[in-house]
Amino acid sequence: MTSDFRYSLLDNINGKFTIVPNSGRIATQVALNREEVSEYTLKVVAMDTSLLPLSATTTVRVVVDDKNDNPPVFGQQSYAKTIPLPASAGS
């Protein structure tokens, strides 16, 4: 006899995450910004759908990578610099 499982989030952290009940796949509902919050901790419940259902809870840690959202800005189109060569030995 096989059982299906259903997954849910205990705390959805202001609706930022969602979970697919029949697969447990977690996705974001909004864009995350590392400068605001660098890490989230989600509590996921898995419950089987048998006549006497059992459940388990686990913690999922989501680490937000930083994206370079501030590209470099240069004050002029091009730059030039002359660099003198070092003096040779014995000169």
Phi, psi and omega per residue, in radians:
M1 nan 2.228 3.129
T2 -1.853 2.637 3.111
S3 -2.060 2.548 2.993
D4 -1.575 2.706 3.113
F5 -2.011 2.632 3.048
R6 -2.182 2.380 -3.081
Y7 -2.018 2.547 3.079
S8 -2.628 2.797 3.077
L9 -1.713 2.325 3.086
L10 -1.295 -0.726 3.124
D11 -2.262 2.039 -3.041
N12 -1.547 0.133 3.059
I13 0.804 1.153 3.095
N14 0.995 0.590 3.067
G15 1.271 0.310 -3.115
K16 -1.316 -0.402 -3.073
F17 -2.194 2.764 3.027
T18 -2.423 2.736 3.113
I19 -2.295 2.413 3.089
V20 -1.401 2.035 -3.007
P21 -1.001 -0.623 -3.065
N22 -1.614 -0.157 3.133
S23 -2.104 -0.417 -3.088
G24 1.468 0.092 3.140
R25 -1.183 2.223 -3.134
I26 -1.791 2.386 3.122
A27 -2.411 2.825 3.075
T28 -1.592 2.594 3.087
Q29 -1.718 -0.361 -3.121
V30 -2.382 2.838 3.058
A31 -1.212 2.363 3.120
L32 -1.724 2.550 -3.106
N33 -2.196 2.059 -3.105
R34 -1.059 -0.545 3.141
E35 -1.168 -0.430 3.106
E36 -1.520 -0.945 3.135
V37 -2.492 2.194 -3.085
S38 -1.612 -0.250 -3.071
E39 -2.714 2.489 3.085
Y40 -2.172 2.576 3.043
T41 -2.094 2.075 -3.120
L42 -1.900 2.507 3.030
K43 -1.881 2.115 -3.080
V44 -1.950 2.341 3.079
V45 -1.905 2.300 3.024
A46 -1.997 2.234 -3.130
M47 -2.308 2.344 3.076
D48 -1.425 2.894 -3.059
T49 -1.924 0.499 3.123
S50 -1.329 3.099 3.136
L51 -1.105 -0.621 3.060
L52 -2.017 1.403 -2.997
P53 -1.132 2.452 3.026
L54 -1.948 2.691 3.114
S55 -2.442 2.788 3.072
A56 -2.495 2.612 3.132
T57 -2.101 2.433 3.070
T58 -2.397 2.892 3.129
T59 -1.883 2.350 3.078
V60 -2.044 2.172 3.131
R61 -1.733 2.177 3.129
V62 -1.926 2.028 3.115
V63 -1.781 2.206 -3.092
V64 -1.625 2.097 3.077
D65 -1.337 2.676 3.120
D66 -1.492 2.431 3.078
K67 -1.961 2.400 3.101
N68 -1.310 1.593 -3.131
D69 -1.709 0.202 3.086
N70 -2.219 1.486 -3.111
P71 -1.129 2.680 -3.139
P72 -1.122 2.554 3.121
V73 -2.159 2.268 3.137
F74 -1.934 2.500 -3.094
G75 -1.344 -0.336 3.122
Q76 -2.481 2.942 -3.050
Q77 -1.171 -0.736 -3.135
S78 -2.560 2.832 -3.124
Y79 -2.270 2.572 3.086
A80 -2.399 2.495 3.132
K81 -2.580 2.362 3.070
T82 -1.712 2.254 -3.125
I83 -2.051 2.056 -3.135
P84 -1.223 2.508 3.093
L85 -1.323 2.593 3.122
P86 -1.202 2.627 3.113
A87 -1.156 2.487 3.142
S88 -1.298 2.741 -3.115
A89 -1.107 2.420 3.106
G90 1.482 0.097 -3.136
S91 -1.515 nan nan
